[in-house]
Amino acid sequence: MRPRRLLATDLDGTFIGDDDAMPALWEVLRSHDDIVVAFSTGRHLPSIEAFYAEKQFSGRADVCVCMVGTDIHFRKEGDYHLDKAWHETIAEGWDKATVEDVLRAIPEARMQDEQWQSPFKSSYYLEENVEDRLAEIHNGLERAGLRAKVIYSAGQFLDLLPVHSGKGGAVSFVARKLGIEPDQVITCGDTGNDLDMMRPELGFRSIAVGNAAPELAAFQAPNVYHARASFAAGIREGLEAHGWC
């Protein structure tokens, strides 16, 4: 059957977090053969594979949207394959060297480990003077003539990405490639980097799980359902509210 619906869910703090609710949710999802499941996460693919092994998780997502929407891997014949067309799409106007020049002027910004960097992602920790420093970053990018997405989440994580990337753009790309209409897409998350795939203009419906961080818990939009339950149980509650199961 041709897929007609797409569920794109964050991993840590959303799909992951309740080891009883998670397999129960997966069983529900796999009982609907028209639903494509995508993990949309800040993790890279090896980290997702490590999650499968650590949790002895027998399921596999059909699509992995990795590194905050800068890498997309489609699963074919049991293996994941990087979609190079997505990289071509987001490369336009991106200048990682200039981004890092701007961030060098922000003393509180500490670069994350190399494994969380990529040609299309510059990631830092920022925990002090956040509002002032974010304003300085935006101003610095503007002075440099560079448009980039500046995503801050969970009170510490700062990601700078190509302007056309992020979780929202990546999930839209996946839906178009699979021929799935935006109103048949549901996105799920728990922190600020998930807001990008909950923007009403994308045409998706969304679920904020009950354990959502303050920046997401406070986000109100008609397309977003705020679950009372946490983690995978919150996803399931939201799917029921949206009439999917």
Residue pairs with C-beta under 8 A, 6 or more apart in sequence:
1 33
1 34
2 34
2 179
3 34
3 35
3 36
3 178
3 179
3 180
4 34
4 180
4 184
5 32
5 34
5 35
5 36
5 180
5 184
5 185
5 186
5 244
6 35
6 36
6 38
6 171
6 174
6 175
6 178
6 180
6 184
6 185
6 186
7 29
7 35
7 36
7 37
7 38
7 185
7 186
7 187
7 188
7 239
7 244
8 38
8 39
8 40
8 63
8 65
8 167
8 171
8 174
8 185
8 186
8 187
8 188
8 197
9 15
9 37
9 38
9 39
9 40
9 187
9 188
9 189
9 235
10 39
10 40
10 41
10 167
10 188
10 189
10 190
10 191
10 193
10 194
11 39
11 41
11 43
11 48
11 51
12 41
12 42
12 43
12 190
13 190
13 191
13 209
13 211
13 213
13 231
14 188
14 189
14 190
14 194
14 209
14 231
14 232
14 234
14 235
15 22
15 25
15 39
15 188
15 231
15 232
15 235
16 22
16 51
16 55
16 231
16 232
17 211
17 230
17 231
17 232
18 230
18 231
18 232
18 233
19 55
21 229
21 231
21 232
21 233
21 236
22 55
22 57
22 231
22 232
23 57
24 232
24 236
25 232
25 233
25 235
25 236
26 57
26 59
28 236
28 239
28 245
29 35
29 37
30 59
32 244
32 245
35 244
36 62
36 63
36 174
36 178
36 180
37 61
37 62
37 63
38 61
38 62
38 63
38 64
38 65
38 171
38 174
39 48
39 61
39 63
39 64
39 65
40 65
40 69
40 167
40 170
40 171
40 187
40 189
40 194
40 197
41 48
41 64
41 65
41 66
41 68
42 66
42 67
42 68
42 116
42 157
42 159
42 193
43 51
43 66
43 67
44 66
44 67
44 71
44 115
44 116
44 118
45 64
45 66
45 71
45 73
45 80
48 61
48 64
48 66
51 57
52 60
60 75
61 75
62 74
62 75
63 72
63 73
63 74
63 75
63 174
64 71
64 72
64 73
64 75
64 80
65 71
65 72
65 167
65 170
65 171
65 174
66 72
66 73
67 116
67 118
67 120
67 121
68 121
68 123
68 151
68 159
68 161
68 165
68 166
68 167
68 193
69 161
69 165
69 166
69 167
69 168
69 169
69 170
69 171
69 196
69 197
70 90
70 118
70 120
70 121
70 161
70 162
70 165
70 170
71 82
71 86
71 87
71 118
71 120
72 82
72 83
72 86
72 170
72 173
72 174
73 80
73 81
73 82
73 83
74 80
74 81
74 83
74 177
75 81
83 173
83 177
86 170
86 173
87 120
89 164
89 173
90 120
90 161
90 162
90 164
90 165
90 169
91 120
91 162
92 162
92 164
93 146
93 147
93 162
93 163
93 164
94 120
94 148
94 162
94 163
95 146
96 119
96 120
96 122
98 144
98 146
99 122
99 141
99 146
99 148
99 160
100 122
101 144
102 137
102 140
102 141
102 144
102 146
103 109
103 111
103 122
103 124
103 137
103 160
105 136
105 140
106 126
106 133
106 136
106 137
108 126
108 127
108 128
108 129
108 133
109 124
109 125
109 126
109 133
109 158
110 124
110 125
110 126
111 117
111 122
111 123
111 124
112 123
112 124
112 125
112 157
116 123
117 123
120 161
120 162
120 165
121 159
121 160
121 161
122 159
122 160
122 161
123 157
123 158
123 159
123 160
124 157
124 158
124 159
124 160
125 156
125 157
125 158
126 133
126 134
126 152
126 156
126 157
126 158
127 155
127 156
130 152
130 155
134 150
134 152
137 150
137 160
138 150
141 147
141 148
141 150
147 163
148 160
148 161
148 162
148 163
149 159
149 160
149 161
149 162
149 163
149 165
149 166
149 196
150 158
150 159
150 160
151 158
151 159
151 160
151 161
151 166
151 192
151 193
151 196
152 158
152 159
152 192
152 215
153 159
153 191
153 192
153 193
153 194
153 213
153 215
154 191
154 192
154 213
155 213
157 191
157 193
159 193
166 196
166 197
167 187
167 189
167 193
167 194
167 196
167 197
168 196
168 197
168 198
168 199
168 202
169 196
170 197
171 185
171 187
171 197
171 202
171 204
172 182
172 202
175 181
175 182
175 184
175 185
181 203
182 202
182 203
182 204
183 203
183 204
183 205
185 202
185 203
185 204
185 205
186 204
186 205
186 206
186 207
186 238
186 239
186 242
186 244
187 194
187 197
187 198
187 204
187 205
187 206
187 207
188 194
188 206
188 207
188 208
188 209
188 234
188 235
188 238
189 195
189 197
189 198
189 206
189 207
189 208
189 209
189 212
189 216
190 208
190 209
190 211
190 212
190 213
190 216
191 212
191 213
191 215
191 216
192 213
192 215
192 216
194 208
194 216
195 215
195 216
195 219
197 204
197 206
198 204
198 206
198 208
198 219
198 221
198 223
198 224
199 221
200 221
200 222
200 223
204 223
205 223
205 224
205 225
205 242
206 221
206 223
206 224
206 225
207 224
207 225
207 227
207 234
207 235
207 237
207 238
207 239
207 241
207 242
208 216
208 217
208 219
208 224
208 225
208 226
208 227
208 234
209 227
209 229
209 230
209 231
209 234
209 235
209 238
210 226
210 227
210 228
210 229
210 230
210 234
211 230
211 231
211 234
212 226
217 226
225 238
225 241
225 242
227 233
227 234
227 235
227 237
227 238
227 241
228 234
228 237
229 236
229 237
236 245
239 245
